[in-house]
Structures are given as C-alpha cells and as structure tokens.
C-alpha cells in the first residue's frame, strides 16, 4: 500500500481533520508499535511499509533496543496510549481511537502471516485494538 493511500485510510477511519493529523497519528503508532514488538518482527513490518514510515519504525526499533535479538519492551495498553498521545500531541482517548485506525490499515497493508505474528506478539489489551478477526487470535503476553 502506498503512503498517501495509507494516510488517507487512517484519516477516514479515525475521522481526522486533515492529512497532517493522520500522518502524525500513523507515525506515532508505528513508532510505539516498534518499541513493543521484538526488533526482528518490527523490522519485518517496516519492510512492508512505505519508505518514510519504514524508516521511522526502524529508527524507533533501534532506539528501543538496537540489537536484532531484542524482545521488545513490555508495556500494556495504558503505556501504549500514553506514548502515542505524547508523540501525536493528543490525549490518550484520541490516541486509542487513532491507534485502532492505524492498526486496521496495517492489517490490510501487511502480509496476513505478518499481521498474525504481530498480533501474537502483543499483549491482549493492545491486541483488542486490532480488527476483530485479529484481536480474537491466540498469543500475546
């Protein structure tokens, strides 16, 4: 999926006022997601994103734990929402709504087996933000 298409879908799903807000939300979510996922998985996700979003995700993964074997930081939904809100310059309720929209777009943009691996690496409270068929999946911490 191309960058503009992803941002447009996030804007529509999250009912954001403009593309700039959708871009901020998308970057905030992919960066926070990259901190939570094991570094190898975050790199695989980044490889399937448009170049600028991939670069942001890779940077966040490197800052979170650089080495390829890094297991990802352990944090739940409250910290996930707080980090997204800080990055996007919004409140936590809005951050959760935006995160659900971004995760839905990622679900459509990524290879199905990769979204399954991503869902399995997330704790159940964050996994609830995924589209229903992914949220119901097994795994997580």
C-alpha positions as CSV (number, residue, x, y, z in Angstrom):
1,X,0.0,0.0,0.0
2,X,1.3,3.4,-0.9
3,X,2.0,6.2,1.7
4,X,-0.8,8.5,0.6
5,X,-3.3,5.7,0.4
6,X,-2.4,4.6,4.0
7,X,-2.6,8.1,5.3
8,X,-6.0,8.7,3.6
9,X,-7.4,5.5,5.1
10,X,-6.2,6.4,8.6
11,X,-7.7,9.9,8.2
12,X,-11.1,8.4,7.2
13,X,-11.2,5.7,9.8
14,X,-10.1,7.9,12.7
15,X,-12.2,10.9,11.4
16,X,-9.2,13.2,11.4
17,X,-9.4,16.7,10.1
18,X,-6.5,16.6,7.6
19,X,-3.7,14.5,6.2
20,X,-1.2,16.1,8.6
21,X,-3.1,14.8,11.6
22,X,-3.3,11.4,10.0
23,X,0.4,11.4,9.3
24,X,1.2,12.3,12.9
25,X,-1.1,9.6,14.2
26,X,0.4,7.0,11.9
27,X,4.0,7.8,12.8
28,X,3.1,7.8,16.5
29,X,1.5,4.4,16.3
30,X,4.2,2.7,14.1
31,X,7.0,4.1,16.3
32,X,5.3,3.0,19.5
33,X,4.4,-0.4,18.0
34,X,8.1,-0.8,17.0
35,X,9.1,-0.3,20.7
36,X,6.7,-3.0,21.8
37,X,7.5,-5.7,19.2
38,X,10.6,-7.8,19.1
39,X,13.1,-6.0,17.0
40,X,13.2,-8.6,14.2
41,X,9.5,-8.6,13.8
42,X,9.5,-4.8,13.8
43,X,12.0,-4.8,11.0
44,X,9.8,-7.3,9.0
45,X,6.8,-5.0,9.5
46,X,8.9,-2.0,8.5
47,X,10.0,-3.8,5.3
48,X,6.4,-3.8,4.1
49,X,5.6,-0.2,4.8
50,X,6.2,2.8,2.6
51,X,9.8,4.1,2.8
52,X,9.3,7.1,5.1
53,X,7.1,5.1,7.6
54,X,9.5,2.2,7.4
55,X,12.4,4.5,8.3
56,X,10.5,5.9,11.3
57,X,9.7,2.4,12.5
58,X,13.3,1.2,12.1
59,X,14.7,4.2,14.0
60,X,12.3,3.6,16.9
61,X,13.2,-0.1,16.9
62,X,16.9,0.8,17.1
63,X,16.4,3.3,19.8
64,X,14.3,0.8,21.8
65,X,16.9,-1.9,21.8
66,X,19.1,-1.9,18.7
67,X,20.2,-5.5,18.6
68,X,18.4,-8.0,16.4
69,X,17.5,-10.2,19.3
70,X,15.8,-7.5,21.4
71,X,12.5,-8.9,22.6
72,X,10.6,-5.6,22.7
73,X,9.7,-3.5,25.7
74,X,7.0,-4.9,27.9
75,X,4.2,-2.4,28.4
76,X,0.4,-2.6,28.3
77,X,-2.4,-0.5,26.8
78,X,-2.1,2.5,29.2
79,X,1.6,3.0,28.3
80,X,0.9,2.3,24.6
81,X,-1.8,5.0,24.6
82,X,0.4,7.4,26.6
83,X,3.3,7.1,24.2
84,X,1.1,7.6,21.2
85,X,-0.6,10.6,22.8
86,X,2.8,12.2,23.6
87,X,4.1,11.6,20.0
88,X,0.9,12.7,18.3
89,X,0.3,15.7,20.6
90,X,-3.2,14.5,21.7
91,X,-5.0,12.9,24.6
92,X,-5.0,9.2,25.4
93,X,-8.6,8.5,24.3
94,X,-7.9,10.1,20.9
95,X,-4.6,8.2,20.8
96,X,-6.5,4.9,21.2
97,X,-9.0,5.8,18.5
98,X,-6.2,6.7,16.2
99,X,-4.2,3.6,17.1
100,X,-7.2,1.4,16.2
101,X,-7.5,3.1,12.8
102,X,-3.7,2.7,12.1
103,X,-3.7,-0.9,13.2
104,X,-6.7,-1.6,10.9
105,X,-4.8,0.0,7.9
106,X,-1.7,-2.0,8.8
107,X,-3.8,-5.2,9.0
108,X,-4.8,-4.5,5.4
109,X,-1.4,-3.4,4.2
110,X,0.8,-6.2,5.6
111,X,1.0,-9.8,4.6
112,X,-1.5,-11.9,6.6
113,X,1.1,-14.1,8.2
114,X,3.0,-11.0,9.4
115,X,-0.1,-9.5,10.9
116,X,-0.7,-12.8,12.7
117,X,2.8,-12.7,14.1
118,X,2.4,-9.1,15.1
119,X,-0.9,-9.9,16.9
120,X,0.7,-12.8,18.7
121,X,3.5,-10.6,20.0
122,X,1.1,-8.1,21.6
123,X,-0.5,-8.4,25.0
124,X,-4.2,-9.0,25.0
125,X,-5.1,-5.4,26.0
126,X,-3.3,-3.9,23.0
127,X,-4.5,-6.7,20.7
128,X,-8.0,-5.6,21.4
129,X,-7.3,-2.5,19.2
130,X,-6.8,-4.8,16.2
131,X,-9.6,-5.6,13.8
132,X,-11.9,-8.2,15.4
133,X,-10.6,-11.3,13.5
134,X,-7.0,-10.5,14.6
135,X,-7.9,-9.4,18.2
136,X,-9.5,-12.8,18.8
137,X,-6.3,-14.6,17.9
138,X,-4.2,-16.5,20.3
139,X,-0.8,-15.5,21.7
140,X,0.5,-12.3,23.3
141,X,1.8,-11.9,26.8
